[in-house]
Amino acid sequence: MNGMRAAIAALFAIGLAAPAHGAGNLASLPEHLPDLEINGVDLTLSQQEYHLETGKYYVWSVVSDGIDQYELMAPELMRNSWVDKVVVEETTVRPMGIYSVEMEEEGTIEIWFVPIRPGRFEFWVDGYENRGLAGDFIVE
């Protein structure tokens, strides 16, 4: 889908470096988090809270129904994580820094990352956060 590939251009911003605090095993296979499905009809998210551990490798799949254009924001989590790659369909991007992903069509974006600092980090769909499209990552 050309629209999804075009969205890659809007994905990246230079991230701030953070000291690593991870205690997990980075050589292990990634843990797949429950998908975050954005439902534009009901204005709901399938997940509103994730519990993570520092130093553990995760894959977070964000699924859009394509009803509207969504920009999923998670700037603090991304600033406090090492982002290995972002996969849009079969296209892999290895970013220097990331704070959001924009989805213009139906499809899935995978974010492969390792949180390196504990804390509570919000995520939201820009413009819809006051309508319930928001949640938290709790990193211990």
C-alpha positions in Angstrom: 0.0 0.0 0.0 1.6 3.2 -1.1 -0.3 5.3 1.5 1.3 3.2 4.3 4.7 3.7 2.9 4.1 7.4 2.5 3.2 7.5 6.1 6.7 6.4 7.0 8.0 9.9 6.0 5.9 11.3 8.9 7.1 8.7 11.5 10.5 9.9 12.7 12.0 12.7 14.8 15.4 12.7 16.4 15.0 11.2 19.9 16.8 12.3 23.1 19.4 10.0 24.5 18.7 8.5 27.9 21.0 6.5 30.1 20.2 2.7 29.9 18.7 1.1 33.1 17.5 -2.1 31.6 18.1 -5.4 33.4 16.5 -7.8 31.0 18.1 -10.2 28.5 18.3 -8.4 25.1 19.5 -11.7 23.5 16.0 -13.2 24.1 13.3 -13.3 21.5 10.9 -10.4 21.7 7.6 -10.6 23.7 4.6 -9.7 21.5 2.3 -7.3 23.4 -1.4 -7.5 22.8 -2.3 -5.6 19.7 -3.5 -2.0 20.0 -6.6 -1.9 17.8 -8.0 1.5 17.0 -11.7 1.4 16.4 -12.9 4.6 14.7 -16.6 3.7 14.7 -16.9 3.3 18.5 -13.8 5.5 19.3 -12.2 2.8 21.4 -8.9 1.2 21.9 -8.5 -2.5 22.5 -5.9 -1.9 25.2 -5.5 1.1 27.6 -2.7 -0.2 29.8 0.5 -2.2 29.2 2.9 -3.4 31.9 6.5 -3.7 30.8 9.9 -4.4 32.3 13.1 -2.4 31.5 15.6 -4.2 29.4 13.0 -6.6 27.9 12.5 -6.8 24.1 8.9 -6.1 22.9 6.9 -6.0 19.7 3.9 -3.7 19.8 1.4 -4.0 16.8 -0.8 -1.0 16.2 -3.8 -1.9 14.0 -5.9 0.8 12.2 -9.4 0.2 10.9 -8.8 2.8 8.2 -11.9 4.8 9.1 -9.9 8.0 9.7 -6.3 9.1 9.7 -4.7 8.4 13.1 -1.5 9.6 14.6 -0.6 7.5 17.6 1.6 9.4 20.0 4.0 7.9 22.6 6.8 10.4 22.9 8.0 9.8 26.4 8.0 6.0 26.0 10.0 6.3 22.8 12.5 8.7 24.4 13.0 6.2 27.2 13.4 3.2 24.9 15.8 1.8 22.4 13.7 1.4 19.2 15.1 -1.4 17.1 12.8 -1.1 14.1 9.4 -0.2 12.7 7.7 -2.5 10.3 5.0 -1.3 7.9 3.6 -4.3 6.0 6.9 -5.7 4.6 8.9 -2.5 4.8 11.4 -2.3 7.8 12.7 1.0 9.0 15.5 1.4 11.5 15.0 4.8 13.1 17.4 7.0 15.1 14.4 8.2 17.1 10.6 8.1 17.0 7.8 9.7 18.8 4.7 8.8 16.8 3.3 6.6 14.0 0.7 7.9 11.5 -1.7 5.6 9.8 -3.6 6.9 6.8 -5.2 3.5 5.8 -6.3 0.2 7.2 -3.2 -1.8 8.2 -0.7 -2.7 10.9 2.5 -1.0 12.1 4.8 -3.0 14.4 7.2 -1.2 16.8 10.1 -3.3 18.1 11.6 -1.7 21.2 13.3 -2.1 24.6 12.3 0.2 27.4 15.4 1.4 29.2 13.9 3.7 32.0 11.1 2.9 34.4 8.0 5.1 34.7 4.5 5.7 33.6 4.3 6.8 29.9 1.1 7.9 28.2 0.1 7.1 24.7 -2.8 8.6 22.7 -4.3 9.1 19.3 -3.7 12.8 18.6 -7.0 14.8 18.6 -8.9 11.9 20.2 -7.3 11.7 23.6 -10.2 13.5 25.3 -12.6 11.0 23.7 -11.0 7.9 25.3 -8.3 7.1 22.8 -5.5 7.1 25.3 -3.7 4.8 27.7 -0.5 4.2 29.7 2.6 2.1 29.6 3.8 1.2 33.1 7.5 0.3 33.0 9.1 -1.3 36.0 
